[in-house]
């Protein structure tokens, strides 16, 4: 189930998420040998392991993980791996994760966190965001306007404000 949701992943990620020991994870992966693929990755001792069915979905539907997406607080995608460097650059990790490992609302592009966002529902609906990399700013701005419009409709409002905010204090 973990590999179906988060694969490809390292065996250490599987162990971390499930609470199983390394020996148990290796044994489980050996039982799945016909259903998994191993991906050698430079810098990762054991590489990554994923289900063949996941690879087939990604081949058939590459747009499923393409483009800018706005993930909510504690989204499972942001929390799915023990090594968070696959999600966010180390320099930006303190703004995405707090000391306990909780995650903020993230802007993700092609699987990497490129910024933060927040939606405030009050007298006026406010959609705030910050982009870590200026090269992504125009791409995120268009999607932020679209996403804020969807959230405003869900809240039963036509009025909202989109605000580009400075980087807040780290979590």
N, C-alpha and C positions, 0 to 999 in steps of 0.2 A: 504493500500500500504506500509506503514511504517513497519508493522509487517511482511509482506511478504518478504521485503528486509532485515530487521534487527532483526526480532523476533527470539527467545524470548527476550523480553525487559521489563523494568519496565513501569508502567503507566507514571511516571515522564519523562522517556526517550521519550515516545510518545508525551507528552505535549511539551517538550523541542524542539523536531525536527519539529513538526507541527505548533507550536505557539498557539495551542488550550489550553484553560484553563483546570484545573483539572476536573471540573464538566463536561465540554464537552467531555473530553477523557473518563471519567467513563461512560457517557451516550452512547458514541459510542461503547465502549467495551461491554456494556450490550446489545446493539443491535446485536452484533456479538457473543453472548453467545454460540450459537450452533456451531460456527466455531473456537472458541478459546479453549485453554487449559491453566490452571493456574499452575505454577510451584512454589511450596513453596521453598524458599531459605533461609538458615540460614543467618541472618544479613540484610536481605531485608524485610522491614515491609510488603509490599504487594506482595513480590515474583516477579516472571516474568510471562508475558503473551505472548503466541505465537499462531500462527494459526495451526490447526490440519494438514493442508496440508504440512506445513513446516516440522513438525515432521515426517510425512510419507516420505518425500524426504530424510531427514537425516537418517531415518531407512533403506531406500532402497539403498542410495548412501553415506555411511559414508566416503568413500574416497574423496568425493567432498570437504571436509574441512580438510582432513588429509595431513600431511606432510608439508615441508617447502615451503613457497610461498614468492615471492618478489612483494610487493604492491607498486605502484608508489606514488609520491607526491600527497597529498590530496585525497587519495583513500577513497571512501565512507565507506568502512568497518572500517577503522581507525577512521573516524569521526562520526560514526553512533549513539553513545550513549553519554549522558551527563556525566555519571559516567564512566570515562575512565579506572578505575581500572580493569575492566573486560578484557581490552586489554593489558595493560602494568603495570608492578610493579611501584609503586609510585617512587621508587628510580631511575627509568629510564625514567619516563614521561618527565622531562625537555629536554631530547634529542629527544624525538619524537614529542612533542607539544611545540609551542611557546606561548607567553603570550596571543595572540589573538585566540588561539585554532587551528591554522593551523597545519597540520601534515607533517612530513618528510616522505621520502620513507622508508618503514618498511619491515623487514624480519619477517614473521609470521610463527609460527609452532603450529599446533593444536589450532589455533585461538588466540594465545598470541604473542605479539611482543617480539622477541628475539634478534633483532638487527636492524641496519640501513644499507642502501646501496645507492650508487650513481653511475651513468654511465656518463662518460665524453667522448664526441665525439670531437676529435680534430685531430691533426696529428697522434696520436695513440689513439685507443679506450682503455679506462681504466674503469674497473669495480672495484669499491672500496666498501668494506663492513666492518662492525664492529659487532661482536657478544657480547651481554651483558653477557651471561653465557658460561663459558668455556666448560661445558658439552655438549653444542650444536655445538661446533666449527667444529667437523669433519663432522657432518651431514649437516651443512650449507655450508661448503667448497665444498662438492660434488655438491650440487644444485647450488651454486654460479658459478661454472665453466660451468655447463649446461646452466644456464640463460644468462651468459655473451656470450656464444657461439650463442645463439638464437638472442640476441640483435646485435651482430656483423654481423650476416647473414642479419638481417633486414636492417642494415646500408650499406650492400654491401661490407663487409670486412671479411677477414679470420683472420686478426691479431688483437689480443686484449691482454690486460694484466689484470690479477686479482690481486688485492692488498688488503691485510688485513690491515686496518688502525687503528690507536689508536682512542679512543673515542674523538671526537671533542668537542669544547665548547658547552654548552647547548644552545638551540635555544632562 
